[in-house]
Amino acid sequence: MTTLADVRKMVAGEEAELARLRARREELAGEMAAVAQSIASLRGVGKAAEAAQEEAPVKPVVKGRKRRKAGGKTTLKGAVAAVLTQADGSMRAPEIVAELGAVGYESASKDPTKRVSTLLGQSKEFRKVSRGLYTIARSGKGQTDRTTGRKAGGKALTAAVAQSISLSDAIMQVLGKSRKGMAAEEIAVGVAKTGYDFGKGRPATIVSMALGRMKGQVGKMGKGGFRLMK
């Protein structure tokens, strides 16, 4: 038979356990508050770093000096010239920017399209075809080539002037000899055999760019296969 003393003992035990749990709750609440404060501090440091980076002064460009990337890598002007040379046609600034990586140039600019647009409008190495469309400035025989600064016909001619066959013509030749569809990589191999110089760009990427602009002449079939339109 449970006595009153037993009941009081049970109640006292439960009250002690309740007090212990409440104390633990307070302890955990304190730890959570400390963690929240640490997170807030870390976020504050991150935001401060981002703000400092955005507010960092931009070094002015010294006129008359060419800016080159570390290690003597391709300049923006050289990369744009390479893209337009390999494009075998006119392009817009956003299209050029999308292909800069294919010629080995990596831009750190927050607005590379604006930089390329400015360069196209100011440099004599590029010729405006129509509104927003530019191509490489080609030189005739005996004239000074604007890319190399030497007479046309000399050993220093760029690929744009030295090419004896255009990229589109080379692609047409390669596809014309094939009875089946060809992938861009296969076409690039065939184009190289025609004597076309891809320069420092990636042949398959350059061919893919050209194929995209040859609508009406080249059709796509299956997964990545191309053939001449009948």
Stockholm file with secondary structure:
# STOCKHOLM 1.0

chainA/1-230         MTTLADVRKMVAGEEAELARLRARREELAGEMAAVAQSIASLRGVGKAAEAAQEEAPVKPVVKGRKRRKAGGKTTLKGAVAAVLTQADGSMRAPEIVAELGAVGYESASKDPTKRVSTLLGQSKEFRKVSRGLYTIARSGKGQTDRTTGRKAGGKALTAAVAQSISLSDAIMQVLGKSRKGMAAEEIAVGVAKTGYDFGKGRPATIVSMALGRMKGQVGKMGKGGFRLMK
#=GR chainA/1-230 SS CCCHHHHHHHHHHHHHHHHHHHHHHHHHHHHHHHHHHHHHHHHHHHHHHHHHHHHSCCCCCCTTCCCCBTTTBCCHHHHHHHHHHHHTSCBCHHHHHHHGGGGTCCCCCSCHHHHHHHHHHHCTTEEEEETTEEEECCCCTTSBCTTTSSBTTSTTCCHHHHCSSCHHHHHHHHHHTCSSCBCHHHHHHHHHHTTCCCTTSCHHHHHHHHHHTCTTTEEEETTTEEEECC
#=GC SS_cons         CCCHHHHHHHHHHHHHHHHHHHHHHHHHHHHHHHHHHHHHHHHHHHHHHHHHHHHSCCCCCCTTCCCCBTTTBCCHHHHHHHHHHHHTSCBCHHHHHHHGGGGTCCCCCSCHHHHHHHHHHHCTTEEEEETTEEEECCCCTTSBCTTTSSBTTSTTCCHHHHCSSCHHHHHHHHHHTCSSCBCHHHHHHHHHHTTCCCTTSCHHHHHHHHHHTCTTTEEEETTTEEEECC
//
